[in-house]
C-alpha cells in the first residue's frame, strides 16, 4: 500500500509538471513550426518575384525602341526605311539618322548593361541600323547574320549568344529580339556579366538562379556547379511543375513571366532553406529533454516527502486507535505537516464535543419536522368549514351580510394560496386573488385604503410564483398608515420594461427613515432568519432567492419620511 501511494504521488506530480511541457511542444509542432515554414517559403517566393521583376525591367528596353519606331516621323518615306535602302544619304535623311541614333544612344548610355541596339526594317539590301548611327549589311557587318541567328516563332524572345560586336574580342551576350506585324525588328544586346552581378545580390542569398527561355532552353545559370540541364529534365518528369517543388535534396521555386515569356527557377538546398527550422527543432528537443529530467527529479523528491509525512500520520493514527503511546514526531516550524499533526490532536480532544453537538442538531431537526407536520392543514377541510360558517350566518340573518362577503373572499383567497403552492400561476390569476385580499382589507379599514391598478395587457399571460403581490400590499397597509384619519393610496404598476417583468407597489404612507431603510435592505440581502418587522417582505424575498438565480431577479426598496414606501421586483423574462 505504501509503495503504491509513493508511486501514485510521483506519477501525479510528474503528470502535472509535464502537461504544460507537452502542451507547449504540441503548439510548437502544430502551429509555430508550420507557420515558420510557410514564412520561409513565402520569403523565397517574394525574393524570386523581385528578381523576376528586375530582369523584366532589364529586358524592357526593346519595347521602348519599338514604340519610338511607331512615331510617324520615322515610319514614312523619309524615315529609316529610306535611309536603309539609299546608297547616298540626303541631308534630310542624315538629320533623321542622327536623331534616331541620338535616341538609341540615350537608352544605351542610361543603361550600363546594354552594349548596343540594332534596328532592322525589311529592305531589299538587307541593311540594319545601330545606335552608333552606322548602317551595315547583314553579310558584311561586324555582327554578321545576327537576324537569322536570333530568328524564332515568337514576336518577343531572348537568346544567349557569343559574338564580336566591335573590334574587341568576342563576349557573351543576351540578345532581346522584338518584332511587330510590319516586320520591324529591334535587337538589344545585353552584357551577360551584368546578370552575374545581379544574381549575387541579396535576393538569392542562400540559393541559385536559373533562367529558361522558350521550350525550357537554358538561358542562364548563376552557379556553374549545378547541372542545370539535368535539373530541367527531372522537373519535366514531374506532374506539377509550378510553385514550390521539393526535388531530392533541393527546394525549387518556379515562376513564369508573362512579359518576357521566361521561366525563373530558384534552387536552394533544403539543409540551408530550413536551417532555422532545424535549429528551432533541436533547441526544442533539448529543452523538452531537460524539462522531463527536471520533472522526474522534482517529482521523486516530492513523492519522498509526502510519503514520509503520510507514513508518520498513519503511525500516529494506528497508535491512537490501539490506545498505545503516541509516537514522538519532530515538529517543524511553519510547516504544513506540523499544522496537520496539531489539528489531528485537537480533533481527538474535541471528539466528544462534536458528538454531543451532532446529537443536539439531530434533535432540533426532528423537532422542526414534527412542528411542520402539526401545522399542515387540509385546504379542502378549511374551505368546507368556511362555507358552513357562511351558511349559518346567512340562515340566522335571513339575508346576505358583510360577514358573508368577507367569508367568501377569505375562502377564495385561502384556497388559492394553499392549493399547489409550488406551482406558478399567470399574472391574471395572481391579480384576481389579490383583489379578494384587498376586499378583506377594505372591510377591515372601512374604506381608508384605496388601490390604483396600472397593468399592461401583455403581462396577464406571464407565469409568476404565487403570492408575490399580497406581501407587498400587506407591508403597505401594516406599516404605511400610522395616522388612521388619512386615506392610504396604494399604486400597483405591472409592465414589461427592457425585457424585465416590473412589479412595483408604492404607497402614500409615512415612509421610513434612511437608517431604517438601510437596515431593511441589509436584512433582505443577508438573510439570517425572519424578524418581527416586515416579515412579509422577508418571506417574499427569500422565496424569490430560492426560486430564481441572482442575475434573473432582484428587489429594490425606496422610501423617504413622509413620502411613502416603494417596493419594486424585476424578473428577467
C-alpha positions as CSV (number, residue, x, y, z in Angstrom):
1,X,0.0,0.0,0.0
2,X,2.8,2.4,0.9
3,X,4.7,1.7,-2.3
4,X,1.6,2.3,-4.3
5,X,0.9,5.6,-2.6
6,X,4.6,6.6,-3.3
7,X,4.2,5.6,-7.0
8,X,0.8,7.4,-7.3
9,X,2.2,10.7,-5.8
10,X,5.2,10.6,-8.1
11,X,3.1,9.9,-11.2
12,X,0.6,12.6,-10.3
13,X,3.3,15.2,-9.7
14,X,5.1,14.1,-12.9
15,X,1.9,14.4,-14.9
16,X,1.1,17.8,-13.6
17,X,4.6,19.1,-14.3
18,X,4.8,17.6,-17.8
19,X,1.3,18.7,-19.0
20,X,2.5,22.3,-19.7
21,X,5.6,21.0,-21.5
22,X,3.5,18.6,-23.6
23,X,1.1,21.4,-24.4
24,X,3.8,23.8,-25.5
25,X,5.5,21.1,-27.5
26,X,2.3,20.3,-29.4
27,X,1.7,24.1,-30.0
28,X,5.2,24.4,-31.4
29,X,5.0,21.4,-33.8
30,X,1.3,22.0,-34.8
31,X,1.2,25.8,-35.0
32,X,4.6,27.6,-34.8
33,X,6.6,25.2,-36.9
34,X,4.2,25.2,-39.9
35,X,3.9,29.0,-39.6
36,X,7.7,29.4,-39.7
37,X,7.9,27.0,-42.6
38,X,5.3,28.9,-44.5
39,X,7.0,32.2,-43.7
40,X,10.3,30.9,-45.1
41,X,8.7,29.6,-48.3
42,X,6.8,32.9,-48.7
43,X,10.1,34.8,-48.3
44,X,11.7,32.7,-51.0
45,X,8.8,33.3,-53.3
46,X,9.0,37.1,-52.7
47,X,12.7,37.1,-53.4
48,X,12.2,35.2,-56.7
49,X,9.4,37.7,-57.7
50,X,11.7,40.6,-57.0
51,X,14.4,39.0,-59.2
52,X,11.9,38.4,-61.9
53,X,10.7,42.0,-61.8
54,X,14.3,43.3,-62.1
55,X,15.0,41.0,-65.1
56,X,11.8,42.1,-66.8
57,X,12.9,45.7,-66.3
58,X,16.2,45.0,-67.9
59,X,14.6,43.3,-70.9
60,X,12.0,46.0,-71.4
61,X,14.2,48.5,-73.4
62,X,13.4,46.8,-76.7
63,X,9.8,47.8,-76.2
64,X,10.8,51.5,-75.8
65,X,12.7,51.3,-79.1
66,X,9.7,49.7,-80.9
67,X,7.4,52.5,-79.6
68,X,9.9,55.0,-81.0
69,X,9.7,53.4,-84.4
70,X,5.9,53.7,-84.4
71,X,6.2,57.5,-84.4
72,X,5.0,58.8,-87.9
73,X,8.1,60.9,-88.4
74,X,10.2,57.7,-88.6
75,X,7.9,55.4,-90.5
76,X,7.1,57.4,-93.7
77,X,9.1,57.6,-97.0
78,X,11.6,60.0,-95.4
79,X,12.2,57.6,-92.4
80,X,14.6,54.9,-91.5
81,X,13.4,52.7,-94.4
82,X,14.6,55.3,-96.8
83,X,17.9,55.5,-95.1
84,X,18.5,51.8,-95.2
85,X,17.8,51.5,-98.9
86,X,19.6,54.6,-100.1
87,X,23.1,54.4,-101.5
88,X,23.8,58.0,-100.7
89,X,22.1,59.9,-97.9
90,X,20.4,63.2,-98.5
91,X,20.5,66.0,-96.0
92,X,17.1,65.2,-94.5
93,X,17.9,61.5,-94.3
94,X,21.1,62.4,-92.5
95,X,19.2,64.5,-90.0
96,X,16.8,61.7,-89.3
97,X,19.6,59.2,-88.9
98,X,21.3,61.5,-86.3
99,X,18.0,61.9,-84.4
100,X,17.3,58.2,-84.3
101,X,20.9,57.4,-83.3
102,X,20.7,60.1,-80.6
103,X,17.6,58.5,-79.1
104,X,19.1,55.0,-79.3
105,X,22.3,56.2,-77.6
106,X,20.3,57.9,-74.9
107,X,18.9,54.4,-74.0
108,X,22.3,52.8,-74.2
109,X,24.1,55.4,-72.2
110,X,21.4,55.3,-69.4
111,X,21.8,51.5,-69.1
112,X,25.3,50.3,-68.3
113,X,24.3,46.8,-69.1
114,X,23.4,47.5,-72.8
115,X,26.2,47.1,-75.3
116,X,24.4,48.1,-78.5
117,X,21.0,48.3,-80.2
118,X,20.1,47.2,-83.7
119,X,17.1,48.3,-85.7
120,X,16.0,46.4,-88.8
121,X,13.2,47.4,-91.2
122,X,12.7,45.0,-94.2
123,X,14.6,46.3,-97.2
124,X,16.0,44.9,-100.4
125,X,19.6,45.4,-99.4
126,X,19.3,43.6,-96.1
127,X,20.7,46.5,-94.1
128,X,20.2,47.4,-90.4
129,X,20.9,50.5,-88.3
130,X,22.9,50.6,-85.0
131,X,22.8,53.1,-82.1
132,X,26.1,54.5,-83.3
133,X,24.4,55.8,-86.5
134,X,26.1,53.0,-88.5
135,X,24.3,51.2,-91.3
136,X,25.6,47.7,-92.0
137,X,24.8,44.9,-94.4
138,X,23.8,41.6,-92.8
139,X,26.5,39.7,-94.6
140,X,29.4,42.1,-94.2
141,X,28.8,43.9,-90.8
142,X,30.7,43.2,-87.6
143,X,27.8,41.1,-86.3
144,X,27.1,39.0,-89.4
145,X,23.7,37.2,-89.9
146,X,22.5,38.2,-86.4
147,X,18.9,38.3,-87.7
148,X,19.0,34.7,-88.9
149,X,20.8,33.5,-85.7
150,X,18.2,35.2,-83.5
151,X,15.2,34.0,-85.5
152,X,12.2,32.4,-83.8
153,X,8.5,31.9,-83.8
154,X,7.6,34.4,-81.1
155,X,7.5,38.2,-81.6
156,X,9.4,38.6,-78.3
157,X,12.3,36.3,-77.5
158,X,15.6,36.3,-75.6
159,X,18.6,34.5,-77.0
160,X,22.0,33.9,-75.4
161,X,24.9,34.0,-77.9
162,X,28.6,34.7,-78.2
163,X,29.5,37.4,-80.7
164,X,32.1,40.1,-81.5
165,X,30.1,43.3,-81.9
166,X,33.1,45.6,-82.4
167,X,36.8,45.4,-82.8
168,X,37.2,43.9,-79.3
169,X,37.2,40.2,-78.6
170,X,34.1,38.0,-78.5
171,X,31.8,38.4,-75.5
172,X,28.8,36.7,-74.0
173,X,25.5,38.5,-74.7
174,X,21.8,38.2,-74.1
175,X,20.1,39.5,-77.2
176,X,16.4,40.6,-76.7
177,X,14.5,40.4,-80.0
178,X,11.2,42.1,-80.6
179,X,9.2,42.1,-83.9
180,X,6.0,43.8,-84.9
181,X,3.4,42.9,-87.5
182,X,5.2,45.1,-90.1
183,X,8.4,43.1,-89.8
184,X,10.2,45.8,-87.9
185,X,12.9,44.1,-85.7
186,X,14.7,45.6,-82.7
187,X,17.7,43.8,-81.1
188,X,19.1,44.9,-77.7
189,X,22.4,43.3,-76.8
190,X,22.9,43.0,-73.0
191,X,26.2,42.0,-71.4
192,X,25.8,38.7,-69.5
193,X,28.4,39.7,-66.9
194,X,25.9,42.2,-65.6
195,X,23.5,39.4,-64.8
196,X,26.1,37.7,-62.7
197,X,26.4,40.8,-60.6
198,X,22.6,40.8,-60.3
199,X,22.4,37.2,-59.2
200,X,24.9,37.8,-56.4
201,X,22.7,40.3,-54.6
202,X,20.7,39.6,-51.5
203,X,17.6,38.4,-53.3
204,X,19.0,34.9,-53.6
205,X,21.5,34.9,-50.8
206,X,21.3,31.2,-50.0
207,X,20.4,29.8,-53.4
208,X,21.0,29.8,-57.1
209,X,19.0,31.1,-60.0
210,X,18.2,29.6,-63.4
211,X,16.5,31.4,-66.3
212,X,14.8,29.3,-69.1
213,X,13.7,30.6,-72.4
214,X,11.1,29.0,-74.8
215,X,10.9,25.2,-74.6
216,X,12.8,25.1,-71.3
217,X,16.0,26.1,-73.1
218,X,18.7,27.1,-70.6
219,X,19.4,30.8,-70.9
220,X,21.4,31.5,-67.7
221,X,22.5,29.7,-64.5
222,X,24.1,31.7,-61.6
223,X,26.1,28.6,-60.4
224,X,28.3,26.7,-62.8
225,X,28.4,23.8,-60.3
226,X,24.7,23.0,-60.8
227,X,23.9,20.6,-63.6
228,X,21.1,22.8,-64.9
229,X,20.2,20.6,-67.9
230,X,19.8,17.5,-65.7
231,X,17.7,19.5,-63.2
232,X,15.4,20.7,-66.0
233,X,14.9,17.2,-67.3
234,X,13.9,16.0,-63.9
235,X,11.5,18.8,-63.5
236,X,9.9,17.9,-66.8
237,X,9.1,14.4,-65.4
238,X,7.1,15.9,-62.5
239,X,3.3,16.2,-62.9
240,X,3.2,19.6,-61.0
241,X,5.9,21.9,-62.2
242,X,4.6,25.3,-60.8
243,X,5.1,26.9,-57.4
244,X,7.2,25.3,-54.7
245,X,8.7,21.9,-55.6
246,X,10.8,19.6,-53.4
247,X,13.2,17.6,-55.6
248,X,15.7,15.3,-53.9
249,X,17.7,17.5,-51.5
250,X,16.8,20.8,-53.1
251,X,13.9,23.2,-52.7
252,X,12.9,24.7,-56.0
253,X,10.6,27.7,-56.6
254,X,9.4,28.3,-60.1
255,X,7.6,31.3,-61.7
256,X,6.8,32.4,-65.2
257,X,7.0,36.0,-66.5
258,X,4.2,36.9,-68.9
259,X,6.1,40.0,-70.0
260,X,9.3,38.3,-71.2
261,X,8.0,34.7,-71.6
262,X,10.9,33.5,-69.4
263,X,10.8,30.9,-66.6
264,X,12.7,31.6,-63.4
265,X,13.9,28.9,-61.0
266,X,15.5,29.4,-57.6
267,X,17.3,26.3,-56.3
268,X,18.1,26.2,-52.6
269,X,19.4,23.1,-50.7
270,X,16.9,22.0,-48.1
271,X,19.5,22.0,-45.4
272,X,20.1,25.7,-46.0
273,X,16.4,26.7,-46.7
274,X,15.2,25.1,-43.5
275,X,18.3,25.8,-41.3
276,X,16.3,28.0,-38.9
277,X,13.6,25.4,-38.6
278,X,16.1,22.6,-37.9
279,X,17.7,24.9,-35.3
280,X,14.4,25.5,-33.6
281,X,13.6,21.8,-33.5
282,X,17.0,21.0,-32.0
283,X,16.6,23.7,-29.3
284,X,13.0,22.5,-28.6
285,X,14.0,18.8,-28.2
286,X,16.9,19.7,-25.9
287,X,14.6,21.9,-23.8
288,X,11.9,19.2,-23.6
289,X,14.5,16.7,-22.5
290,X,15.8,19.0,-19.8
291,X,12.3,19.7,-18.6
292,X,11.5,16.0,-18.4
293,X,14.6,15.3,-16.5
294,X,13.9,18.1,-14.0
295,X,10.3,16.9,-13.6
296,X,11.4,13.4,-12.8
297,X,13.8,14.7,-10.1
298,X,11.3,17.1,-8.6
299,X,8.5,14.5,-8.6
300,X,10.8,11.9,-6.9
301,X,11.7,14.4,-4.2
302,X,8.1,15.4,-3.7
303,X,6.9,11.8,-3.5
304,X,9.5,11.0,-0.8
305,X,8.5,14.0,1.3
306,X,4.7,13.4,1.0
307,X,5.0,9.7,1.6
308,X,7.2,10.3,4.7
309,X,4.7,12.7,6.2
310,X,1.8,10.3,5.4
311,X,3.6,7.4,7.0
312,X,4.1,9.4,10.2
313,X,0.4,10.3,10.2
314,X,-0.6,6.6,9.7
315,X,1.6,5.5,12.6
316,X,0.1,8.2,14.8
317,X,-3.5,7.1,13.9
318,X,-2.7,3.4,14.4
319,X,-1.3,4.2,17.9
320,X,-4.3,6.3,18.8
321,X,-6.8,3.6,17.7
322,X,-4.8,0.9,19.5
323,X,-4.6,3.1,22.7
324,X,-0.9,2.9,22.6
325,X,1.6,5.6,23.4
326,X,1.7,8.2,20.6
327,X,5.0,8.2,18.7
328,X,7.2,11.3,19.1
329,X,7.2,13.3,15.9
330,X,9.6,16.1,15.4
331,X,7.8,19.4,15.0
332,X,8.7,21.7,12.1
333,X,8.0,25.4,12.4
334,X,5.9,27.0,9.7
335,X,5.4,23.6,8.1
336,X,2.1,22.3,6.8
337,X,2.9,18.8,8.1
338,X,3.2,20.1,11.7
339,X,0.0,22.0,11.2
340,X,-1.8,18.8,10.2
341,X,-0.5,16.9,13.2
342,X,-1.6,19.7,15.6
343,X,-5.1,19.6,14.1
344,X,-5.3,15.8,14.4
345,X,-4.5,16.1,18.1
346,X,-7.2,18.8,18.5
347,X,-9.6,16.5,16.7
348,X,-9.1,13.7,19.1
349,X,-9.7,16.0,22.1
350,X,-12.9,17.5,20.6
351,X,-14.4,14.3,19.5
352,X,-16.9,14.1,22.5
353,X,-18.0,17.7,22.0
354,X,-18.6,17.1,18.3
355,X,-20.7,14.0,19.0
356,X,-22.8,16.0,21.6
357,X,-23.3,18.9,19.1
358,X,-24.4,16.4,16.4
359,X,-27.0,14.8,18.6
360,X,-28.4,18.2,19.5
361,X,-28.7,19.2,15.9
362,X,-30.5,15.9,15.1
363,X,-32.9,16.6,18.0
364,X,-33.6,20.1,16.6
365,X,-34.2,18.8,13.1
366,X,-36.7,16.2,14.4
367,X,-38.5,18.9,16.4
368,X,-38.8,21.1,13.3
369,X,-40.1,18.2,11.3
370,X,-42.7,17.4,13.9
371,X,-43.8,21.1,14.1
372,X,-44.2,21.2,10.3
373,X,-46.3,18.1,10.4
374,X,-48.5,19.5,13.1
375,X,-49.1,22.8,11.2
376,X,-50.2,21.1,8.0
377,X,-53.8,22.0,7.2
378,X,-56.0,20.3,4.6
379,X,-57.2,23.1,2.2
380,X,-60.5,21.3,1.5
381,X,-61.3,21.0,5.2
382,X,-60.7,24.7,5.7
383,X,-62.8,25.6,2.6
384,X,-65.7,23.4,3.7
385,X,-65.6,24.8,7.3
386,X,-65.8,28.4,6.0
387,X,-68.7,27.5,3.7
388,X,-70.6,26.0,6.7
389,X,-70.0,29.2,8.7
390,X,-71.2,31.3,5.8
391,X,-74.3,29.2,5.5
392,X,-75.1,29.5,9.3
393,X,-74.7,33.3,9.2
394,X,-77.0,33.5,6.1
395,X,-79.6,31.3,7.8
396,X,-79.7,33.3,11.0
397,X,-79.6,36.7,9.3
398,X,-82.0,35.6,6.6
399,X,-80.1,37.8,4.1
400,X,-76.5,38.3,2.8
401,X,-74.4,40.3,5.2
402,X,-70.9,41.9,5.2
403,X,-69.7,38.8,7.1
404,X,-70.8,36.6,4.2
405,X,-68.8,38.7,1.7
406,X,-65.7,38.6,3.9
407,X,-66.0,34.8,4.3
408,X,-66.4,34.3,0.6
409,X,-63.3,36.5,-0.1
410,X,-61.3,34.7,2.6
411,X,-62.4,31.3,1.3
412,X,-61.3,32.1,-2.2
413,X,-58.0,33.6,-1.2
414,X,-57.1,30.8,1.2
415,X,-58.0,28.1,-1.4
416,X,-55.8,30.0,-4.0
417,X,-52.8,30.2,-1.6
418,X,-52.9,26.7,-0.2
419,X,-53.6,24.6,-3.3
420,X,-50.3,23.7,-5.1
421,X,-48.2,26.4,-3.5
422,X,-45.0,25.5,-5.5
423,X,-46.7,25.8,-8.9
424,X,-46.5,29.0,-10.9
425,X,-49.7,30.9,-12.0
426,X,-50.4,33.5,-14.6
427,X,-50.3,37.2,-13.6
428,X,-54.1,37.4,-14.3
429,X,-54.7,34.7,-11.7
430,X,-52.4,36.5,-9.2
431,X,-54.2,39.8,-9.7
432,X,-57.7,38.2,-9.3
433,X,-56.6,36.5,-6.0
434,X,-55.1,39.8,-4.8
435,X,-58.4,41.6,-5.4
436,X,-60.1,39.3,-2.9
437,X,-57.4,40.0,-0.4
438,X,-57.9,43.8,-1.0
439,X,-61.7,43.3,-0.4
440,X,-60.9,41.9,3.0
441,X,-58.6,44.9,3.8
442,X,-61.3,47.3,2.6
443,X,-63.8,45.8,5.1
444,X,-61.2,45.9,7.9
445,X,-60.1,49.5,7.4
446,X,-63.5,50.9,6.4
447,X,-62.6,52.4,3.0
448,X,-59.4,54.1,4.2
449,X,-57.3,52.0,1.8
450,X,-57.6,52.7,-1.9
451,X,-55.8,50.6,-4.6
452,X,-54.9,52.0,-8.0
453,X,-54.0,49.5,-10.7
454,X,-51.9,50.1,-13.8
455,X,-51.5,46.7,-15.6
456,X,-50.2,46.3,-19.1
457,X,-52.3,43.8,-21.1
458,X,-49.2,41.9,-22.4
459,X,-48.3,40.7,-18.8
460,X,-51.5,38.9,-18.0
461,X,-50.4,35.6,-19.5
462,X,-46.9,35.6,-18.0
463,X,-46.1,32.9,-15.4
464,X,-45.1,34.1,-11.9
465,X,-44.7,32.5,-8.4
466,X,-47.8,32.6,-6.2
467,X,-48.4,35.4,-3.7
468,X,-45.9,38.0,-4.8
469,X,-48.4,40.9,-4.7
470,X,-50.0,40.2,-1.3
471,X,-46.8,40.5,0.9
472,X,-46.0,43.9,-0.7
473,X,-49.6,45.2,-0.2
474,X,-49.7,43.9,3.3
475,X,-46.5,45.8,4.0
476,X,-48.1,49.0,2.8
477,X,-51.2,48.5,4.8
478,X,-49.5,47.4,8.0
479,X,-46.6,50.0,8.1
480,X,-47.7,52.7,5.7
481,X,-50.5,54.5,7.6
482,X,-50.0,55.2,11.3
483,X,-52.5,58.1,11.2
484,X,-55.9,56.4,10.8
485,X,-57.6,59.6,9.8
486,X,-55.9,59.9,6.4
487,X,-56.6,57.7,3.4
488,X,-53.8,55.4,2.2
489,X,-53.4,55.2,-1.5
490,X,-51.6,52.2,-3.0
491,X,-50.4,52.3,-6.6
492,X,-49.7,49.0,-8.3
493,X,-47.7,49.0,-11.6
494,X,-47.2,45.8,-13.6
495,X,-45.5,46.1,-17.0
496,X,-42.6,44.8,-19.2
497,X,-39.7,47.2,-19.5
498,X,-36.4,46.3,-21.3
499,X,-37.2,42.6,-21.2
500,X,-37.8,42.7,-17.5
501,X,-41.2,42.0,-15.8
502,X,-41.5,45.0,-13.5
503,X,-43.9,44.8,-10.5
504,X,-44.0,48.0,-8.4
505,X,-46.1,48.6,-5.3
506,X,-46.0,52.2,-3.9
507,X,-48.0,53.8,-1.1
508,X,-48.5,57.4,0.2
509,X,-47.9,56.5,3.8
510,X,-45.4,57.8,6.4
511,X,-42.3,56.1,4.9
512,X,-39.2,55.2,6.9
513,X,-36.0,56.9,7.8
514,X,-32.8,56.4,5.8
515,X,-31.3,54.4,8.7
516,X,-34.3,52.1,8.9
517,X,-34.4,51.7,5.1
518,X,-30.7,50.7,5.0
519,X,-31.3,48.2,7.9
520,X,-34.2,46.7,6.0
521,X,-32.1,46.4,2.8
522,X,-29.4,44.6,4.8
523,X,-31.8,42.2,6.3
524,X,-33.1,41.2,2.9
525,X,-29.7,40.9,1.2
526,X,-28.1,39.0,4.1
527,X,-30.9,36.7,5.2
528,X,-30.3,35.3,8.7
529,X,-33.8,34.4,9.7
530,X,-37.2,36.1,9.9
531,X,-37.7,39.2,12.2
532,X,-40.8,40.6,13.7
533,X,-40.9,43.7,11.4
534,X,-41.6,43.4,7.6
535,X,-41.8,39.6,7.8
536,X,-43.9,39.6,4.6
537,X,-41.2,41.3,2.6
538,X,-38.6,38.9,4.1
539,X,-40.7,35.9,3.2
540,X,-41.2,37.2,-0.4
541,X,-37.5,38.0,-0.9
542,X,-36.4,34.6,0.5
543,X,-38.9,32.7,-1.8
544,X,-37.6,34.7,-4.8
545,X,-34.0,33.9,-3.8
546,X,-34.8,30.2,-3.8
547,X,-36.8,30.4,-7.0
548,X,-34.6,32.5,-9.3
549,X,-30.8,32.9,-9.9
550,X,-29.3,36.1,-8.7
551,X,-28.9,37.5,-12.2
552,X,-32.6,36.9,-13.1
553,X,-34.4,38.5,-10.2
554,X,-33.8,41.3,-7.8
555,X,-35.8,43.6,-5.5
556,X,-35.3,47.3,-4.8
557,X,-36.6,49.3,-1.8
558,X,-37.1,53.1,-1.7
559,X,-38.6,55.4,0.9
560,X,-38.4,58.9,2.4
561,X,-40.0,60.1,5.6
562,X,-43.5,61.4,4.8
563,X,-43.3,60.3,1.1
564,X,-44.4,56.7,1.4
565,X,-42.7,53.3,0.7
566,X,-41.9,51.7,-2.7
567,X,-41.1,48.0,-3.4
568,X,-40.1,47.0,-7.0
569,X,-39.5,43.5,-8.3
570,X,-37.6,42.9,-11.5
571,X,-37.8,39.4,-13.1
572,X,-36.0,38.6,-16.3
573,X,-38.3,37.2,-19.0
